[in-house]
Amino acid sequence: MQEMTDMNGLPTDDCRPESGVLDRALALVRFLRAGCPWDAAQTPVSLTPYLLEESLELAEAIVDRASDERLRAEIGDLLLNVAFQIVLAEERGAFDAENVMSALEEKMRRRHPHLYGDAEERPHWEAEKANERQGSDIFEGLARRLDPLSRAQRLQDRAAGVGFDWDHARDAFEKTREEVDEVAAHLESGDREALEQELGDLLFACVNVARLSGLHAATALRLANAKFERRFAQLAQLAEERGLKLGEASLAELDAIWDEIKEGDPD
């Protein structure tokens, strides 16, 4: 029996053996691979930059509280990249979507035994992952391309999984006080290499405070960046309206405008 297809040559919903979202994404990629020279030429490695880019764009849309329309589009772009990697694996006989899903379900069962009736207490997520690594390097498998703040947070998560952690965020905050004092000392010494080391320690300590508070340092910094950009745009506009030119106005004049903006924009 000939398979029914739609106007694009894709199987119709009525005749697809499985018409779940992932199955439709996989069918779309197979269609693209069969008919488009660019898609047919792609490899797992060649698609990696697009996968990273789409992941970041989705993360930014979430943090920016983007419209549902934009969020939907970004999720679709990421889904396409995931489906592409699965189809490429199928083509080389490595694994398929069923293998991916089965492995994921098994992993989640190991990490959530309390949900599957295998245990009464919820295990620490990172402790369970440490057990899965069976004594190997606890930092094994961390993505090398993580931004430094995210990598610091994941390093701390891994260490916490084997018991190396502060009890409370306030304990980690006290460590930041210590690091601030050390940074202050090296600001006066003129030793740039030592100052760089101490600034790194301070940033690392701040990540710990965020993590133990249930926050992500990279997200917090992204929000701070967005707030600074928004406020500085207001500063530039107000300065122009008041006859002040950036680069020539005094710091006191700009600070006064900045304080005014902060008062009207507390977030």
C-alpha positions as CSV (number, residue, x, y, z in Angstrom):
1,M,0.0,0.0,0.0
2,Q,1.4,3.4,-1.0
3,E,2.0,5.7,1.9
4,M,-0.1,8.9,1.9
5,T,1.8,12.1,2.0
6,D,1.0,15.8,2.4
7,M,1.8,18.5,-0.2
8,N,5.4,18.6,1.1
9,G,5.9,14.9,0.7
10,L,5.7,14.2,4.4
11,P,3.5,11.4,5.8
12,T,0.1,12.6,6.8
13,D,-1.2,12.4,10.4
14,D,-3.7,9.7,9.5
15,C,-1.0,7.3,8.1
16,R,1.9,8.0,10.4
17,P,2.4,4.9,12.6
18,E,3.4,7.3,15.4
19,S,2.5,11.0,15.2
20,G,4.0,12.3,18.4
21,V,5.9,15.6,18.3
22,L,9.3,14.0,18.3
23,D,8.3,11.5,15.5
24,R,7.1,14.5,13.4
25,A,10.4,16.3,14.0
26,L,12.3,13.2,13.0
27,A,10.2,12.9,9.8
28,L,10.8,16.5,9.0
29,V,14.6,16.1,9.3
30,R,14.5,12.9,7.1
31,F,12.5,14.9,4.5
32,L,15.1,17.7,4.6
33,R,18.0,15.3,4.3
34,A,16.4,13.6,1.3
35,G,15.6,16.8,-0.6
36,C,18.0,19.6,0.4
37,P,21.8,19.4,-0.5
38,W,22.7,21.6,2.5
39,D,20.8,19.4,5.0
40,A,22.1,16.3,3.3
41,A,25.7,17.4,3.8
42,Q,25.5,18.1,7.5
43,T,27.3,16.1,10.1
44,P,27.0,16.0,14.0
45,V,30.0,18.2,14.2
46,S,29.0,20.7,11.5
47,L,25.7,21.2,13.3
48,T,27.2,21.8,16.8
49,P,27.5,25.6,16.4
50,Y,23.8,25.8,15.5
51,L,22.8,23.6,18.4
52,L,24.8,25.8,20.8
53,E,23.3,29.0,19.3
54,E,19.7,27.7,19.5
55,S,20.2,26.6,23.1
56,L,21.5,30.1,24.0
57,E,18.7,31.8,22.1
58,L,16.1,29.7,23.9
59,A,17.7,30.5,27.3
60,E,17.7,34.2,26.5
61,A,14.1,34.1,25.5
62,I,13.1,32.5,28.8
63,V,15.2,34.9,30.9
64,D,13.9,37.9,28.9
65,R,10.4,36.7,29.5
66,A,9.8,36.9,25.8
67,S,6.5,36.5,24.1
68,D,4.9,33.1,23.8
69,E,5.3,33.4,20.1
70,R,9.1,33.9,20.3
71,L,9.4,31.2,23.0
72,R,7.5,28.8,20.8
73,A,9.8,29.5,17.8
74,E,13.0,29.1,19.9
75,I,11.8,25.8,21.3
76,G,11.0,24.6,17.8
77,D,14.5,25.6,16.5
78,L,16.1,23.6,19.4
79,L,13.8,20.7,18.8
80,L,14.9,20.6,15.1
81,N,18.6,20.5,16.2
82,V,17.9,17.6,18.6
83,A,16.0,15.7,16.0
84,F,18.8,16.3,13.5
85,Q,21.3,14.7,15.8
86,I,19.1,11.6,16.4
87,V,18.5,11.1,12.6
88,L,22.2,11.4,11.9
89,A,22.8,8.7,14.6
90,E,20.2,6.5,13.0
91,E,21.9,6.8,9.7
92,R,25.2,5.6,11.0
93,G,23.5,2.8,12.9
94,A,24.5,4.2,16.4
95,F,21.1,4.6,18.1
96,D,17.6,5.8,17.4
97,A,15.0,7.9,19.3
98,E,13.7,4.8,21.1
99,N,17.2,4.2,22.5
100,V,17.5,7.8,23.6
101,M,14.2,7.8,25.3
102,S,14.7,4.4,27.0
103,A,18.1,5.6,28.4
104,L,16.6,8.8,29.6
105,E,13.7,7.0,31.3
106,E,16.1,4.6,33.0
107,K,18.3,7.5,34.2
108,M,15.3,9.3,35.7
109,R,14.1,6.2,37.4
110,R,17.6,5.8,39.1
111,R,17.6,9.5,40.1
112,H,14.0,9.6,41.3
113,P,13.4,6.2,43.1
114,H,10.9,7.9,45.4
115,L,8.6,8.6,42.4
116,Y,8.8,5.0,41.2
117,G,8.3,3.3,44.5
118,D,11.9,2.1,44.8
119,A,12.7,4.3,47.8
120,E,11.0,6.5,50.3
121,E,13.5,9.4,50.4
122,R,14.6,11.6,47.5
123,P,18.3,11.3,46.8
124,H,20.5,14.3,46.2
125,W,20.6,14.7,42.4
126,E,24.3,15.3,42.3
127,A,25.0,12.5,44.8
128,E,23.1,10.0,42.5
129,K,25.1,11.2,39.5
130,A,28.3,10.8,41.4
131,N,27.3,7.2,42.1
132,E,26.7,6.7,38.4
133,R,30.2,7.9,37.7
134,Q,31.4,5.2,40.1
135,G,34.3,6.9,41.7
136,S,35.7,8.4,38.5
137,D,36.7,12.1,38.2
138,I,33.6,13.9,39.6
139,F,34.1,16.6,37.0
140,E,34.1,14.2,34.1
141,G,31.7,15.1,31.3
142,L,31.2,18.8,32.1
143,A,30.9,20.7,28.8
144,R,34.2,22.5,28.0
145,R,32.2,25.3,26.3
146,L,30.2,26.3,29.3
147,D,30.6,30.0,30.1
148,P,32.8,30.5,33.2
149,L,29.9,31.3,35.6
150,S,27.9,28.3,34.6
151,R,31.0,26.0,34.8
152,A,31.7,27.3,38.3
153,Q,28.2,26.5,39.3
154,R,28.3,23.0,37.9
155,L,31.7,22.4,39.5
156,Q,30.2,23.3,42.8
157,D,27.2,21.1,42.2
158,R,29.4,18.2,41.5
159,A,31.5,18.8,44.7
160,A,28.3,19.2,46.7
161,G,27.2,15.8,45.4
162,V,30.0,14.1,47.3
163,G,29.5,16.2,50.5
164,F,31.9,19.1,49.9
165,D,29.7,22.0,50.4
166,W,28.6,24.8,52.8
167,D,25.5,24.1,54.9
168,H,23.8,27.4,54.2
169,A,24.0,30.3,51.7
170,R,25.0,32.6,54.6
171,D,28.1,30.5,55.2
172,A,29.1,31.0,51.6
173,F,28.3,34.7,51.9
174,E,30.8,35.0,54.8
175,K,33.4,33.6,52.4
176,T,32.7,36.4,50.0
177,R,33.6,38.9,52.8
178,E,36.9,37.2,53.2
179,E,37.6,37.3,49.4
180,V,36.6,41.0,49.2
181,D,39.2,41.8,51.9
182,E,41.8,39.9,49.9
183,V,40.9,41.7,46.7
184,A,41.1,45.1,48.5
185,A,44.6,44.2,49.7
186,H,45.8,43.4,46.2
187,L,44.3,46.5,44.7
188,E,46.8,48.4,46.8
189,S,49.8,46.0,46.0
190,G,49.8,46.6,42.3
191,D,50.3,42.8,41.7
192,R,48.0,42.3,38.8
193,E,48.5,38.5,38.7
194,A,47.6,38.1,42.4
195,L,44.7,40.5,41.9
196,E,43.4,38.4,39.1
197,Q,43.5,35.3,41.2
198,E,41.7,37.0,44.1
199,L,39.0,38.4,41.8
200,G,38.5,34.9,40.4
201,D,38.1,33.6,44.0
202,L,35.6,36.3,44.8
203,L,33.5,35.5,41.7
204,F,33.6,31.8,42.5
205,A,32.5,32.6,46.1
206,C,29.6,34.7,44.7
207,V,28.5,31.8,42.5
208,N,28.3,29.6,45.7
209,V,26.0,32.1,47.3
210,A,23.7,32.1,44.3
211,R,23.7,28.3,44.1
212,L,23.0,27.7,47.8
213,S,20.2,30.3,47.5
214,G,18.6,28.2,44.7
215,L,19.6,30.6,42.0
216,H,21.8,30.4,39.0
217,A,24.7,32.9,38.9
218,A,24.7,33.2,35.1
219,T,21.0,34.0,35.1
220,A,21.5,36.6,37.9
221,L,24.3,38.2,35.9
222,R,22.2,38.2,32.7
223,L,19.4,40.0,34.5
224,A,21.9,42.5,35.9
225,N,23.3,43.1,32.4
226,A,19.9,43.7,31.0
227,K,19.0,46.1,33.8
228,F,22.3,48.0,33.3
229,E,21.6,48.3,29.5
230,R,18.1,49.5,30.1
231,R,19.1,52.1,32.7
232,F,22.1,53.3,30.7
233,A,19.9,53.8,27.6
234,Q,17.6,56.0,29.9
235,L,20.7,57.9,31.1
236,A,21.9,58.6,27.6
237,Q,18.4,59.9,26.6
238,L,18.0,62.1,29.7
239,A,21.6,63.4,29.4
240,E,20.8,64.5,25.8
241,E,17.6,66.1,26.8
242,R,19.4,68.1,29.4
243,G,22.2,69.3,27.1
244,L,24.8,66.9,28.5
245,K,27.1,65.0,26.1
246,L,28.4,61.6,27.1
247,G,32.2,61.6,27.3
248,E,32.2,65.3,28.3
249,A,29.7,65.4,31.2
250,S,31.2,65.0,34.7
251,L,30.8,61.8,36.6
252,A,28.9,63.8,39.3
253,E,26.4,64.9,36.6
254,L,25.9,61.4,35.2
255,D,25.7,59.9,38.7
256,A,22.9,62.3,39.6
257,I,20.9,61.1,36.5
258,W,21.7,57.5,37.3
259,D,20.4,57.9,40.9
260,E,17.2,59.5,39.5
261,I,16.7,56.5,37.1
262,K,17.3,54.0,39.9
263,E,14.7,55.7,42.0
264,G,12.1,55.3,39.3
265,D,13.3,51.8,38.3
266,P,13.8,49.9,41.5
267,D,14.0,46.5,39.8
